[in-house]
Amino acid sequence: MLIYLFGLPAAGKNYVGEVLAEEFGYTFYDGDLDLTPEMRDAVREGRPFTEVMRDRFYAVLVGRLAALRPAHPDLAFLPGHFQGAPPRTHRRGRTRRGLCAGGGR
């Protein structure tokens, strides 16, 4: 099952991911690990992310999920840091490539 964790800053998403990993055997993936260099620079400099930055980041995340899913069917996924609104299709519950944001195999 894919569990997609999202919420406000400091809501406990990482904690929930760690509990799922430790108590239920899920693989926990934190998308912050794959922030693009330009996003890391923006965070460090206090600049907002652009739509182009977010699109590139989500392309990286889609690739990471595709690589992880075959070996880790039980995956808790935290999409990582983003500023401003996520891409329009992300708000509807799926990325532009159609990955499920809820559960399911």
Helices and strands as residue ranges (DSSP letters): E 2-4, H 13-24, E 27-30, G 31-34, H 37-45, H 51-68, E 75-78, H 88-91
